[in-house]
Amino acid sequence: MMSKPVLLKILLAALVVALAPASPVMAQDAEALFAEGLAAADDTSDWSARDTAMEKFGAACDAGLMKGCFNLGMMYRTNYDNEHSYPLLRKACDASMFDACYSIADMMLFGSGTEENRAGAQALFGRACAQGHAPACLRFGSMLEYPDEGEADERKAFAAYKKACEAGAGQGCYRVANYYRYNEQIGRNDSEARSLLEKACGLGNNSACDDFATMLRDGLAGPADNARADEIDQRLCLHADQGSACDRIVQKLKR
């Protein structure tokens, strides 16, 4: 026969199970809900699809899927509902989803959904940058290079831009190149600048292409290559509406 203490333990365990709130969505269903949300968000034929997407993302978020929280938060944000957007993005950021951290930092800069907090925004950009988030590195570097008050931290800004470049951001490579071209504190290095301008140009940064073409034409920190410089100018003039490149082409035709 079962003793009273053992029976009491069994009854208490059963009571705990009975009183525990049932999860409306099992964790394994979260990915399926998220996929349904994406499908609804892409459906432009149904006027109610947005509401369906938000419902699905919300259910996925409740089940612990942070990209569900992020997508729902961004949908609220695009609808200028920062009161609902901020806590969802904050939740995703706290779970180390760095796209969410970037969005939260951007909101904090302008007091959207929370009080304006430049220091907090800078810290979040820095946190995301440390994990290789290129857009955050660009924003973090810019805040270090052009602070609202106090002196610029050129070395930390340079490191942030370098990390953005390594993550594939053409603007990051362009800014690092300019540090090597003009910043005595970092140390001028025209060879590195030329290499980085070429990389930034390949990543679609038109300003870098313009400067790289000039270095090619002048033979600075490497062999001159007028044919390649002309090719870059033609592309910039035709497809990027780069006035300086068009001017160079016109001047060459006049000769």
C-alpha positions as CSV (number, residue, x, y, z in Angstrom):
1,M,0.0,0.0,0.0
2,M,1.3,3.5,-0.9
3,S,2.5,5.6,2.1
4,K,0.8,8.9,2.8
5,P,3.9,11.0,2.0
6,V,4.4,9.4,-1.4
7,L,0.7,9.8,-2.2
8,L,0.8,13.4,-1.2
9,K,3.8,14.0,-3.5
10,I,1.9,12.5,-6.4
11,L,-1.2,14.5,-5.8
12,L,0.8,17.7,-5.5
13,A,2.7,17.0,-8.8
14,A,-0.6,16.3,-10.5
15,L,-2.0,19.6,-9.2
16,V,1.0,21.6,-10.5
17,V,0.5,20.0,-13.9
18,A,-3.2,20.7,-13.9
19,L,-2.8,24.3,-12.9
20,A,0.1,25.1,-15.2
21,P,-1.0,27.4,-18.1
22,A,-1.1,25.6,-21.4
23,S,1.1,27.1,-24.1
24,P,-1.1,28.1,-27.0
25,V,1.7,27.3,-29.4
26,M,4.3,24.6,-29.2
27,A,7.8,25.8,-29.9
28,Q,8.2,23.4,-32.8
29,D,5.2,25.1,-34.5
30,A,6.9,28.5,-34.3
31,E,8.8,28.2,-37.6
32,A,5.7,27.1,-39.4
33,L,3.8,30.1,-38.1
34,F,6.6,32.4,-39.1
35,A,6.6,30.9,-42.6
36,E,2.8,31.5,-42.8
37,G,3.4,35.1,-41.7
38,L,6.0,35.7,-44.5
39,A,3.6,34.3,-47.0
40,A,0.8,36.5,-45.8
41,A,3.1,39.6,-45.8
42,D,4.0,38.9,-49.4
43,D,0.4,38.6,-50.5
44,T,-0.6,41.8,-52.2
45,S,-3.9,40.5,-53.5
46,D,-5.6,40.3,-50.0
47,W,-6.2,43.5,-48.1
48,S,-6.3,41.7,-44.8
49,A,-3.0,39.8,-45.4
50,R,-1.1,42.3,-43.3
51,D,-3.3,41.6,-40.3
52,T,-2.8,37.8,-40.9
53,A,1.0,38.3,-41.1
54,M,1.0,40.2,-37.8
55,E,-1.1,37.6,-36.1
56,K,1.2,34.8,-37.3
57,F,4.4,36.7,-36.4
58,G,2.9,37.4,-32.9
59,A,2.1,33.8,-32.3
60,A,5.6,32.8,-33.4
61,C,7.1,35.5,-31.1
62,D,4.9,34.2,-28.2
63,A,6.4,30.7,-28.9
64,G,9.9,32.1,-28.4
65,L,10.9,32.7,-32.0
66,M,12.8,36.0,-32.0
67,K,12.6,36.6,-35.7
68,G,8.8,36.5,-35.2
69,C,9.2,39.3,-32.6
70,F,11.5,41.2,-34.9
71,N,9.2,41.0,-38.0
72,L,6.2,42.0,-35.9
73,G,8.1,44.9,-34.4
74,M,9.2,46.1,-37.8
75,M,5.6,45.9,-39.1
76,Y,4.4,48.1,-36.2
77,R,7.3,50.4,-36.8
78,T,6.5,50.9,-40.5
79,N,3.0,51.8,-39.4
80,Y,4.5,54.4,-37.0
81,D,3.3,52.5,-34.0
82,N,6.4,52.8,-31.9
83,E,4.6,52.1,-28.6
84,H,4.1,48.5,-29.8
85,S,7.2,48.2,-31.9
86,Y,9.8,49.1,-29.3
87,P,9.2,46.3,-26.7
88,L,9.1,43.7,-29.5
89,L,12.4,44.8,-31.0
90,R,13.9,45.2,-27.5
91,K,13.0,41.6,-26.7
92,A,14.6,40.4,-30.0
93,C,17.7,42.5,-29.3
94,D,18.0,41.2,-25.7
95,A,18.1,37.7,-27.3
96,S,21.1,38.8,-29.5
97,M,19.3,39.5,-32.7
98,F,21.4,42.3,-33.9
99,D,19.1,43.6,-36.7
100,A,16.8,44.3,-33.8
101,C,19.5,46.0,-31.8
102,Y,20.3,48.2,-34.8
103,S,16.6,49.3,-35.1
104,I,16.3,49.9,-31.4
105,A,19.4,52.1,-31.4
106,D,18.0,54.1,-34.3
107,M,14.8,54.6,-32.4
108,M,16.7,55.7,-29.3
109,L,18.6,58.3,-31.2
110,F,15.4,60.1,-32.1
111,G,13.2,59.2,-29.1
112,S,10.9,57.0,-31.2
113,G,9.0,54.7,-28.8
114,T,11.3,55.7,-25.9
115,E,13.2,58.7,-24.5
116,E,16.0,60.0,-26.7
117,N,19.2,58.3,-25.5
118,R,22.3,58.9,-27.6
119,A,24.6,57.1,-25.3
120,G,22.4,54.1,-25.2
121,A,22.1,54.1,-29.0
122,Q,25.8,54.3,-29.4
123,A,26.3,51.4,-27.0
124,L,23.8,49.2,-28.9
125,F,25.5,50.1,-32.3
126,G,28.8,49.1,-30.7
127,R,27.4,45.8,-29.4
128,A,26.0,44.9,-32.8
129,C,29.2,46.0,-34.5
130,A,31.2,43.8,-32.3
131,Q,29.3,40.9,-33.8
132,G,30.1,42.0,-37.4
133,H,26.8,43.8,-38.2
134,A,28.0,46.1,-41.0
135,P,25.3,48.8,-40.8
136,A,25.8,49.1,-37.1
137,C,29.5,49.5,-37.5
138,L,29.0,52.4,-39.9
139,R,26.7,54.1,-37.5
140,F,29.0,53.4,-34.5
141,G,32.0,54.7,-36.4
142,S,30.2,57.8,-37.5
143,M,29.1,58.6,-33.9
144,L,32.7,58.1,-32.7
145,E,34.1,60.3,-35.6
146,Y,31.5,63.0,-35.2
147,P,30.4,63.1,-31.5
148,D,27.8,65.7,-30.4
149,E,30.2,66.7,-27.6
150,G,33.7,65.9,-26.6
151,E,36.6,64.8,-28.9
152,A,36.4,62.4,-31.7
153,D,37.9,58.9,-31.1
154,E,39.6,58.5,-34.5
155,R,41.1,55.1,-33.8
156,K,37.9,53.5,-32.6
157,A,36.0,55.0,-35.5
158,F,38.6,53.6,-37.9
159,A,38.3,50.2,-36.3
160,A,34.5,50.3,-36.7
161,Y,34.7,51.2,-40.3
162,K,37.3,48.5,-40.9
163,K,34.9,45.9,-39.4
164,A,32.2,47.2,-41.7
165,C,34.5,46.8,-44.7
166,E,35.4,43.3,-43.6
167,A,31.6,42.5,-43.4
168,G,31.2,43.6,-47.0
169,A,30.1,47.3,-46.7
170,G,31.5,49.4,-49.5
171,Q,31.0,52.6,-47.5
172,G,33.1,51.1,-44.7
173,C,36.0,50.3,-47.1
174,Y,35.7,53.8,-48.6
175,R,36.0,55.4,-45.2
176,V,38.9,53.3,-44.2
177,A,40.6,54.2,-47.5
178,N,40.1,57.9,-46.7
179,Y,41.7,57.4,-43.2
180,Y,44.8,56.0,-45.0
181,R,44.8,58.9,-47.4
182,Y,44.3,61.8,-45.1
183,N,44.5,60.9,-41.4
184,E,48.0,61.4,-39.9
185,Q,47.0,59.8,-36.6
186,I,46.2,56.5,-38.3
187,G,49.2,56.9,-40.7
188,R,49.0,57.6,-44.4
189,N,49.3,54.6,-46.7
190,D,48.4,55.2,-50.3
191,S,49.0,51.6,-51.3
192,E,46.3,50.4,-48.8
193,A,44.1,53.3,-49.8
194,R,44.2,52.3,-53.4
195,S,43.5,48.6,-52.6
196,L,40.5,49.6,-50.4
197,L,39.1,52.0,-53.0
198,E,39.2,49.2,-55.5
199,K,37.4,46.9,-53.1
200,A,34.8,49.6,-52.2
201,C,34.3,50.3,-55.9
202,G,33.6,46.6,-56.5
203,L,31.1,46.7,-53.7
204,G,29.2,49.4,-55.5
205,N,30.4,52.6,-53.8
206,N,30.4,55.2,-56.5
207,S,32.6,57.7,-54.6
208,A,35.2,55.1,-54.2
209,C,35.1,54.3,-57.9
210,D,35.6,58.0,-58.7
211,D,38.6,58.2,-56.5
212,F,40.0,54.9,-57.7
213,A,39.8,56.0,-61.3
214,T,41.8,59.1,-60.4
215,M,44.5,57.1,-58.7
216,L,44.6,54.8,-61.8
217,R,44.9,57.8,-64.1
218,D,47.6,59.4,-62.0
219,G,49.5,56.2,-61.3
220,L,49.4,56.9,-57.6
221,A,50.6,54.0,-55.4
222,G,50.6,51.6,-58.3
223,P,50.8,51.5,-62.1
224,A,48.8,53.9,-64.2
225,D,45.9,52.4,-66.2
226,N,44.1,54.9,-68.3
227,A,42.0,52.4,-70.1
228,R,40.5,51.0,-66.8
229,A,40.0,54.6,-65.5
230,D,38.1,55.5,-68.7
231,E,36.0,52.3,-68.3
232,I,35.1,53.3,-64.7
233,D,34.3,56.9,-65.8
234,Q,31.9,55.7,-68.5
235,R,30.1,53.4,-66.1
236,L,29.8,56.1,-63.5
237,C,28.6,58.6,-66.0
238,L,26.0,56.3,-67.6
239,H,24.7,54.4,-64.6
240,A,25.5,56.4,-61.5
241,D,25.0,60.0,-62.8
242,Q,28.4,60.9,-61.5
243,G,29.0,64.4,-62.8
244,S,32.8,64.5,-62.3
245,A,33.1,61.3,-64.4
246,C,31.0,62.8,-67.2
247,D,33.1,65.9,-67.1
248,R,36.3,63.9,-67.5
249,I,34.8,62.1,-70.5
250,V,33.7,65.4,-72.2
251,Q,37.2,66.9,-71.6
252,K,38.8,63.8,-73.1
253,L,36.6,64.0,-76.2
254,K,37.5,67.7,-76.7
255,R,41.2,67.0,-76.9
